[in-house]
Amino acid sequence: MFSPVLFRLVSAIKLYLLGLKVLVIQLFSKRFELPGWFSLVSDGKVAIVTGGGRGIGYEVARHMAKLGARVIIGTAYNSRRVLRTLFEETLSPLEFKKLDLASLQSVRQFVQSFKERDLPLNILVNNAGVMLVPEACTENGFELHFGVNYLGHFLLTCLLLDTLKLSGKSGNFSRVVNVSSSAHRNGEIRLNDLNCRQRYSAHAAYCHSKLAQLIFSSHLHRELEQGGFPVSSCAVDPGMVDTSLYRHLWTPLRLAHGLVSRLLFRTPTEGAATVLYAALSPTLEGKCGGGYWANGRRDATTPLTFDPEVQQLLWETSQRLLVPQ
Ligand SMILES: NC(=O)c1ccc[n+]([C@@H]2O[C@H](COP(=O)([O-])OP(=O)(O)OC[C@H]3O[C@@H](n4cnc5c(N)ncnc54)[C@H](OP(=O)(O)O)[C@@H]3O)[C@@H](O)[C@H]2O)c1
C-alpha cells in the first residue's frame, strides 16, 4: 500500500501523463465543428446549464440562447464573477440563478424556484466543476470534488427528473448532458470511501468524481430507457480547454500551462461544440443516450462505466448520502 505522500505523487503523475496523452491526440485530430445546419436548430426549448457563468458552460449557454433557447444558468455567483455576470445579465437573454452545488440546500432551493415557474425543461447540462482544489468539504461535509462535480449534480438531476419526463416526447426527447472528462479513466469507485477520507489526493479526487458522474449518466439512461421515459442521458468530454479550471495547478505547472494552453488547448467555444451537439442535434435523437461523446463522436470509456452492479451500488449509496443525518 502507498504512503499518503506517495499516493498523492503517483495520482498526480498519472493524471499529468493522461493529460499529455490527451493533448497529443487532440493536437493531431481535426477539431470538431458544429455543422452548418446547426444554426437552424432550436426553437424555444428550455435549458438549464450549471456553471454557465464562465468557461465552457458560458459558451454552451450563450450559443443555445443565440439559437432561440431559453437558458437558465445556475451559478455559484462567486464574488469575482458577480460584476461580469450582472453586467451580462442586463445585456443578454440569459437568466442567472443562484445555484451552489456545494450546498444541498441551495440545489433544493434552485429546483423549487424553477418548479414554481411551471416551465418545461428540455435540456439539463450538468457542466459546473472544480479541479485540484485544496482539500475542503462542502456545506454538507462531502469532499469538494465529489460534492460539486458529482453529488450536487446527482441531486439536481433527480429533483428535475419529473419535469424532464413531462417535457419530453417521442421523437423529441428531453436530454441530460453531463460534462465529464477523460480524467475519469484514472478514477476509481471506492464505495466505502467516496469522500476520500482514508487517503486524499486532489488529483485522484477529481478523477473519481468524473468517473462517478459518468457511471451515473450511463445508469440514469438505462433506467429511463427501461421505464420507457422520453428522456436521454449522455456524457461529453470537451477535450482540454483553456479555462480557469486549471487555476489550482501547482504553481510551476500553472506557469507552464499559461504558456502552452493558448497555443495547444481548445478555446471554450471549441470545447462547447460537442456539448451543444449532444444537447441539441436532431440527428442524435434516440442515439446519444448512454454514450460518452468526445470531439463530436461517440468514444469508448472504461468498462466500469457500464458495470450494472457498480452503477446500482453507486446510485443507492448516493441516495443514502443525501438523506439528512
Ligand atoms: N477545461 C478543460 O480542459 C476540461 C476538460 C475536461 C472536462 N472539463 C469539465 O468541463 C466543465 C466546465 O469546466 P470549465 O473548463 O469551463 O471550467 P471553469 O471555467 O472553471 O468553469 C467552471 C464553472 O463551474 C462553476 N462552479 C464551480 N463550483 C461551483 C459550485 N459549487 N456551484 C455551482 N457552480 C460551480 C463555476 O462557477 P463560478 O464562476 O461561480 O465559480 C464555473 O462557472 C467541468 O465540469 C470540467 O470538469 C473541462
PDBQT file of the ligand as one rigid body, heavy atoms in Angstrom, charges set to zero:
ROOT
HETATM    1  N1  LIG A 401     -11.267  22.870 -19.224  1.00  0.00    +0.000 N 
HETATM    2  C1  LIG A 401     -10.951  21.607 -19.532  1.00  0.00    +0.000 C 
HETATM    3  O1  LIG A 401      -9.872  21.333 -20.107  1.00  0.00    +0.000 OA
HETATM    4  C2  LIG A 401     -11.897  20.496 -19.198  1.00  0.00    +0.000 A 
HETATM    5  C3  LIG A 401     -11.555  19.188 -19.590  1.00  0.00    +0.000 A 
HETATM    6  C4  LIG A 401     -12.422  18.141 -19.295  1.00  0.00    +0.000 A 
HETATM    7  C5  LIG A 401     -13.587  18.397 -18.618  1.00  0.00    +0.000 A 
HETATM    8  N2  LIG A 401     -13.893  19.673 -18.236  1.00  0.00    +0.000 N 
HETATM    9  C6  LIG A 401     -15.136  19.887 -17.494  1.00  0.00    +0.000 C 
HETATM   10  O2  LIG A 401     -15.855  20.954 -18.058  1.00  0.00    +0.000 OA
HETATM   11  C7  LIG A 401     -16.681  21.558 -17.053  1.00  0.00    +0.000 C 
HETATM   12  C8  LIG A 401     -16.575  23.069 -17.145  1.00  0.00    +0.000 C 
HETATM   13  O3  LIG A 401     -15.265  23.431 -16.808  1.00  0.00    +0.000 OA
HETATM   14  P1  LIG A 401     -14.529  24.739 -17.400  1.00  0.00    +0.000 P 
HETATM   15  O4  LIG A 401     -13.294  24.253 -18.045  1.00  0.00    +0.000 OA
HETATM   16  O5  LIG A 401     -15.460  25.582 -18.141  1.00  0.00    +0.000 OA
HETATM   17  O6  LIG A 401     -14.086  25.421 -16.015  1.00  0.00    +0.000 OA
HETATM   18  P2  LIG A 401     -14.334  26.888 -15.402  1.00  0.00    +0.000 P 
HETATM   19  O7  LIG A 401     -14.101  27.930 -16.441  1.00  0.00    +0.000 OA
HETATM   20  O8  LIG A 401     -13.520  26.912 -14.153  1.00  0.00    +0.000 OA
HETATM   21  O9  LIG A 401     -15.874  26.867 -15.073  1.00  0.00    +0.000 OA
HETATM   22  C9  LIG A 401     -16.365  26.071 -14.035  1.00  0.00    +0.000 C 
HETATM   23  C10 LIG A 401     -17.773  26.530 -13.720  1.00  0.00    +0.000 C 
HETATM   24  O10 LIG A 401     -18.237  25.716 -12.631  1.00  0.00    +0.000 OA
HETATM   25  C11 LIG A 401     -18.846  26.584 -11.693  1.00  0.00    +0.000 C 
HETATM   26  N3  LIG A 401     -18.798  26.081 -10.322  1.00  0.00    +0.000 N 
HETATM   27  C12 LIG A 401     -17.707  25.760  -9.581  1.00  0.00    +0.000 A 
HETATM   28  N4  LIG A 401     -18.088  25.430  -8.337  1.00  0.00    +0.000 NA
HETATM   29  C13 LIG A 401     -19.437  25.531  -8.306  1.00  0.00    +0.000 A 
HETATM   30  C14 LIG A 401     -20.410  25.343  -7.305  1.00  0.00    +0.000 A 
HETATM   31  N5  LIG A 401     -20.081  24.989  -6.059  1.00  0.00    +0.000 N 
HETATM   32  N6  LIG A 401     -21.714  25.536  -7.619  1.00  0.00    +0.000 NA
HETATM   33  C15 LIG A 401     -22.071  25.942  -8.857  1.00  0.00    +0.000 A 
HETATM   34  N7  LIG A 401     -21.192  26.170  -9.843  1.00  0.00    +0.000 NA
HETATM   35  C16 LIG A 401     -19.901  25.968  -9.563  1.00  0.00    +0.000 A 
HETATM   36  C17 LIG A 401     -18.069  27.888 -11.784  1.00  0.00    +0.000 C 
HETATM   37  O11 LIG A 401     -18.905  28.903 -11.247  1.00  0.00    +0.000 OA
HETATM   38  P3  LIG A 401     -18.292  30.314 -10.729  1.00  0.00    +0.000 P 
HETATM   39  O12 LIG A 401     -17.966  31.053 -11.974  1.00  0.00    +0.000 OA
HETATM   40  O13 LIG A 401     -19.432  30.893  -9.951  1.00  0.00    +0.000 OA
HETATM   41  O14 LIG A 401     -17.092  29.945  -9.900  1.00  0.00    +0.000 OA
HETATM   42  C18 LIG A 401     -17.835  27.990 -13.272  1.00  0.00    +0.000 C 
HETATM   43  O15 LIG A 401     -18.914  28.628 -13.905  1.00  0.00    +0.000 OA
HETATM   44  C19 LIG A 401     -16.232  20.972 -15.726  1.00  0.00    +0.000 C 
HETATM   45  O16 LIG A 401     -17.150  20.002 -15.298  1.00  0.00    +0.000 OA
HETATM   46  C20 LIG A 401     -14.896  20.307 -16.054  1.00  0.00    +0.000 C 
HETATM   47  O17 LIG A 401     -14.620  19.199 -15.212  1.00  0.00    +0.000 OA
HETATM   48  C21 LIG A 401     -13.082  20.730 -18.517  1.00  0.00    +0.000 A 
ENDROOT
TORSDOF 0
